[in-house]
Amino acid sequence: MKRLLCPWLMILAFAFIGCAPPASEDGDPSADAADSSTDASGADTGDTDSLPPENDGDPSPADDASPPPAADGDPAPAADGDPAPAADGDPAPPADGDPAPAADGDPPPAADGDPASAADGDPAPADSAAAGDTELSPANTKIQFVGVHTDPAKPDPRTGTFGKFSGKAALEGGVLKSVSVDIQTDSLSTEFEKLTNHLKSPDFFAVKQFPKATFKSTKIEDAGDGKVNITGDLTLLDATKSITIPATVSTEGGLKLNAKFTIDRTQFGMTFGEENVKKEVEMTVTVGK
């Protein structure tokens, strides 16, 4: 039995001796135990020599990684704020405010204000007068006609006027050179409603079929002593005839014209009631009334 156990005891003894940790140099087993405890737990057990240097750990507030504004590239408000106008290219408000018109190309208000008509392309009233054109309208012109019955017992005369028309009289050097007028026949009126409606009917002016009557001068001849003979084409109903109108003309202080003449209504196709109404119709035109 002893022979069997001896070899096993020897093996265990050698195994125990081979696994035991080496003794410290000073022979203090407690120191070895302390080192073993530190290595096993990975924690500091009071050895101050193992602490990191004071400057290698967390920096103090004064050494914080965020440098002062003046040193980290963001200028201090007092130094940068909004860049001074003189430095960033935008002129300072007191220096420029709204750019002066003289600098931006618009003339100063004092120099132009509202441009005068002569400067902005609209001719001044004097230019219109120099052109010698007078616009004809009910405001300055009157066109009147008078019809007469053949029977002396009938009430006479019958006067009518036109309320809507437009035209032009051209002057050159104080001399009348041309006259034209367009008359809206539906604007005819008399003092009697029944007569007015009859004259507008197909028996006379036929205003629905022929809404316009026109006159355009073709020649104006000086007759002396402030008188002229105006020859031109009169269109009434569907006929155009040349007529001559004697007139008195004055251009001093504006155009003034007075004309009285007679037309034969039957020459224009207005033939109704010849036995009762004379074919001659007296016309009166006044300009500058």
C-alpha positions as CSV (number, residue, x, y, z in Angstrom):
1,M,0.0,0.0,0.0
2,K,2.8,2.4,0.9
3,R,4.4,1.7,-2.4
4,L,1.2,2.7,-4.2
5,L,0.7,6.0,-2.4
6,C,4.3,7.3,-2.5
7,P,4.4,8.1,-6.1
8,W,1.1,10.0,-6.0
9,L,2.1,12.0,-3.0
10,M,5.3,13.0,-4.8
11,I,3.4,14.1,-7.9
12,L,1.1,16.3,-5.8
13,A,4.0,17.8,-4.0
14,F,5.8,18.7,-7.2
15,A,2.6,20.1,-8.6
16,F,2.0,22.3,-5.5
17,I,5.6,23.6,-5.6
18,G,5.5,24.4,-9.3
19,C,2.2,26.5,-9.0
20,A,3.1,28.6,-6.0
21,P,4.0,32.3,-6.8
22,P,7.5,33.4,-6.4
23,A,8.4,35.1,-3.1
24,S,9.1,38.9,-3.2
25,E,12.6,40.2,-3.0
26,D,12.2,41.5,0.5
27,G,10.5,38.3,1.6
28,D,7.3,40.2,2.7
29,P,4.5,38.0,1.7
30,S,1.9,40.7,2.5
31,A,3.4,42.9,-0.2
32,D,3.0,40.0,-2.7
33,A,-0.6,39.6,-1.5
34,A,-1.3,43.3,-2.0
35,D,0.2,43.2,-5.5
36,S,-1.8,40.2,-6.3
37,S,-5.0,41.9,-5.1
38,T,-4.3,45.0,-7.3
39,D,-3.6,42.9,-10.4
40,A,-6.8,40.9,-9.9
41,S,-9.2,43.7,-9.3
42,G,-7.7,46.3,-11.7
43,A,-8.3,49.0,-9.1
44,D,-6.0,51.4,-7.4
45,T,-5.3,50.4,-3.8
46,G,-3.6,53.6,-2.6
47,D,-0.4,53.7,-4.5
48,T,-0.1,57.5,-5.3
49,D,2.8,56.9,-7.7
50,S,0.3,55.3,-10.1
51,L,-2.0,58.5,-10.4
52,P,-1.7,60.3,-13.7
53,P,0.0,63.8,-13.6
54,E,-2.2,66.7,-12.6
55,N,-1.9,68.3,-16.0
56,D,-2.6,65.1,-17.9
57,G,-6.0,64.4,-16.5
58,D,-9.1,66.6,-16.9
59,P,-8.0,70.1,-17.6
60,S,-8.9,72.8,-15.1
61,P,-11.6,75.3,-16.0
62,A,-8.9,77.8,-16.9
63,D,-7.5,75.3,-19.4
64,D,-10.9,74.4,-20.9
65,A,-10.8,73.3,-24.5
66,S,-13.1,76.3,-25.4
67,P,-10.7,79.2,-25.8
68,P,-11.8,82.7,-25.0
69,P,-13.8,84.5,-27.7
70,A,-10.9,86.8,-28.5
71,A,-8.6,83.8,-29.2
72,D,-10.9,81.3,-30.9
73,G,-11.7,83.3,-34.1
74,D,-15.1,84.6,-33.2
75,P,-14.4,88.3,-32.6
76,A,-15.8,89.8,-29.4
77,P,-19.1,91.6,-30.0
78,A,-17.4,94.9,-29.4
79,A,-14.8,94.0,-32.0
80,D,-17.0,92.5,-34.7
81,G,-20.8,92.8,-34.0
82,D,-22.2,93.8,-37.4
83,P,-19.2,94.8,-39.5
84,A,-18.9,98.6,-39.7
85,P,-20.6,99.9,-42.9
86,A,-17.3,101.6,-43.9
87,A,-15.6,98.2,-43.7
88,D,-18.1,95.9,-45.5
89,G,-18.9,98.1,-48.5
90,D,-22.3,99.3,-47.5
91,P,-22.1,103.0,-46.9
92,A,-23.0,104.1,-43.4
93,P,-26.6,105.4,-43.2
94,P,-25.6,108.9,-42.2
95,A,-23.3,109.0,-45.2
96,D,-25.7,107.7,-47.8
97,G,-29.3,107.3,-46.4
98,D,-31.2,107.1,-49.6
99,P,-28.8,107.6,-52.5
100,A,-28.9,111.1,-53.8
101,P,-30.7,111.3,-57.2
102,A,-27.6,113.0,-58.6
103,A,-25.6,109.8,-57.8
104,D,-28.1,107.2,-59.1
105,G,-29.0,108.8,-62.4
106,D,-32.4,110.3,-61.5
107,P,-32.3,114.0,-61.6
108,P,-33.1,115.7,-58.3
109,P,-36.7,116.5,-57.7
110,A,-35.9,120.2,-57.5
111,A,-34.5,119.9,-61.0
112,D,-37.3,118.0,-62.6
113,G,-40.3,117.9,-60.3
114,D,-43.2,117.2,-62.7
115,P,-41.6,117.7,-66.1
116,A,-43.1,120.4,-68.1
117,S,-45.3,119.3,-71.0
118,A,-42.8,120.6,-73.5
119,A,-40.2,118.2,-71.9
120,D,-42.3,115.1,-71.5
121,G,-43.6,114.8,-75.0
122,D,-47.1,116.2,-74.5
123,P,-47.4,119.4,-76.5
124,A,-48.3,122.4,-74.6
125,P,-51.7,124.1,-75.3
126,A,-49.7,126.8,-77.3
127,D,-48.5,124.0,-79.6
128,S,-52.1,123.1,-80.4
129,A,-53.0,126.6,-81.2
130,A,-49.9,126.9,-83.4
131,A,-51.1,123.8,-85.3
132,G,-54.2,125.7,-86.3
133,D,-56.8,123.0,-85.7
134,T,-60.1,123.7,-84.1
135,E,-62.2,120.7,-82.9
136,L,-65.9,121.1,-83.8
137,S,-68.5,119.8,-81.4
138,P,-71.9,120.9,-79.9
139,A,-69.8,122.8,-77.3
140,N,-68.7,125.4,-79.8
141,T,-70.8,124.7,-82.9
142,K,-74.4,124.7,-83.8
143,I,-76.0,123.0,-86.9
144,Q,-79.6,123.9,-87.6
145,F,-82.1,123.3,-90.5
146,V,-85.4,124.8,-91.2
147,G,-88.3,123.2,-93.2
148,V,-91.2,125.1,-94.6
149,H,-94.7,123.9,-95.7
150,T,-96.0,124.7,-99.1
151,D,-99.5,125.6,-97.7
152,P,-99.3,129.1,-96.2
153,A,-102.0,128.0,-93.7
154,K,-99.6,125.5,-92.1
155,P,-97.5,126.6,-89.1
156,D,-94.0,127.7,-90.3
157,P,-91.1,127.4,-89.9
158,R,-90.2,124.1,-88.4
159,T,-86.7,124.2,-87.0
160,G,-84.5,121.3,-86.1
161,T,-81.0,120.8,-84.8
162,F,-78.4,118.0,-84.3
163,G,-77.1,117.3,-80.8
164,K,-74.3,114.9,-81.6
165,F,-71.5,115.5,-84.1
166,S,-67.7,116.0,-84.4
167,G,-65.4,117.7,-86.8
168,K,-62.3,119.8,-87.4
169,A,-61.5,123.1,-89.0
170,A,-57.9,123.6,-90.1
171,L,-56.2,127.0,-90.1
172,E,-52.9,128.0,-91.6
173,G,-51.5,131.4,-91.1
174,G,-54.9,132.6,-90.0
175,V,-56.5,131.3,-93.1
176,L,-59.2,128.6,-93.1
177,K,-57.9,125.7,-95.1
178,S,-60.3,122.8,-94.6
179,V,-63.5,121.8,-92.8
180,S,-65.0,118.4,-92.0
181,V,-67.8,117.2,-89.9
182,D,-69.6,113.9,-89.1
183,I,-73.2,114.2,-87.9
184,Q,-75.2,111.5,-86.0
185,T,-78.6,111.8,-87.6
186,D,-80.4,110.1,-84.7
187,S,-79.5,113.2,-82.6
188,L,-82.0,115.2,-84.6
189,S,-84.5,117.1,-82.5
190,T,-87.3,119.7,-82.9
191,E,-89.7,121.4,-80.5
192,F,-92.4,118.9,-81.4
193,E,-91.9,115.2,-80.5
194,K,-94.3,114.0,-83.3
195,L,-92.4,116.0,-85.9
196,T,-89.1,114.8,-84.5
197,N,-90.2,111.1,-84.8
198,H,-91.5,111.7,-88.4
199,L,-88.2,113.3,-89.5
200,K,-86.3,110.3,-88.2
201,S,-88.5,107.9,-90.1
202,P,-87.8,106.5,-93.6
203,D,-89.9,109.3,-95.0
204,F,-87.0,111.7,-94.3
205,F,-83.7,111.0,-92.7
206,A,-84.2,107.2,-92.2
207,V,-81.8,107.4,-89.2
208,K,-81.7,103.6,-88.6
209,Q,-80.6,102.9,-92.1
210,F,-78.4,106.0,-92.5
211,P,-77.1,106.9,-89.0
212,K,-74.5,109.4,-90.3
213,A,-74.4,112.5,-92.5
214,T,-71.0,113.9,-93.5
215,F,-69.4,117.0,-95.0
216,K,-65.8,117.3,-96.2
217,S,-64.5,120.4,-97.9
218,T,-62.6,120.1,-101.2
219,K,-61.9,123.7,-101.8
220,I,-62.0,127.0,-99.9
221,E,-61.9,130.3,-101.9
222,D,-61.4,133.7,-100.5
223,A,-64.4,136.0,-101.4
224,G,-62.9,139.1,-99.8
225,D,-64.0,141.2,-96.9
226,G,-63.7,138.2,-94.5
227,K,-65.9,135.9,-96.6
228,V,-65.1,132.6,-98.1
229,N,-66.8,130.0,-100.4
230,I,-66.5,126.5,-99.0
231,T,-67.0,123.8,-101.6
232,G,-67.2,120.2,-100.4
233,D,-69.0,116.9,-100.6
234,L,-72.2,116.4,-98.5
235,T,-73.4,112.9,-98.0
236,L,-77.0,112.5,-96.9
237,L,-78.9,109.2,-97.0
238,D,-77.2,107.2,-99.8
239,A,-76.2,110.2,-102.0
240,T,-73.2,112.4,-102.1
241,K,-73.4,115.8,-103.8
242,S,-71.0,118.7,-104.1
243,I,-72.3,121.9,-102.6
244,T,-70.8,125.4,-102.0
245,I,-71.4,127.1,-98.7
246,P,-70.8,130.9,-98.5
247,A,-69.5,131.8,-95.0
248,T,-68.0,134.7,-93.0
249,V,-64.8,133.7,-91.2
250,S,-62.7,135.4,-88.5
251,T,-59.7,133.8,-86.9
252,E,-58.6,136.5,-84.5
253,G,-58.9,135.2,-80.9
254,G,-60.1,131.8,-82.2
255,L,-62.1,130.6,-85.1
256,K,-65.5,132.2,-85.7
257,L,-67.6,131.1,-88.7
258,N,-71.2,131.9,-89.7
259,A,-72.8,130.2,-92.8
260,K,-76.3,130.2,-94.2
261,F,-77.2,128.2,-97.3
262,T,-79.9,126.1,-98.9
263,I,-79.9,122.5,-100.1
264,D,-82.4,120.7,-102.2
265,R,-83.4,117.6,-100.2
266,T,-84.8,115.8,-103.2
267,Q,-81.3,115.6,-104.7
268,F,-80.4,113.3,-101.9
269,G,-83.4,111.1,-102.3
270,M,-85.6,112.8,-99.6
271,T,-88.7,113.1,-101.8
272,F,-91.5,112.5,-99.3
273,G,-94.4,115.1,-99.2
274,E,-93.1,117.4,-101.9
275,E,-96.7,118.7,-102.3
276,N,-96.8,119.7,-98.6
277,V,-93.2,120.4,-97.7
278,K,-90.9,122.6,-99.8
279,K,-87.8,120.7,-101.2
280,E,-85.5,123.6,-100.2
281,V,-84.2,123.3,-96.7
282,E,-82.4,126.2,-95.2
283,M,-79.2,125.3,-93.3
284,T,-77.3,127.4,-90.7
285,V,-73.9,126.6,-89.3
286,T,-72.3,128.7,-86.5
287,V,-68.8,128.0,-85.1
288,G,-67.6,129.9,-82.0
289,K,-71.1,130.6,-80.7
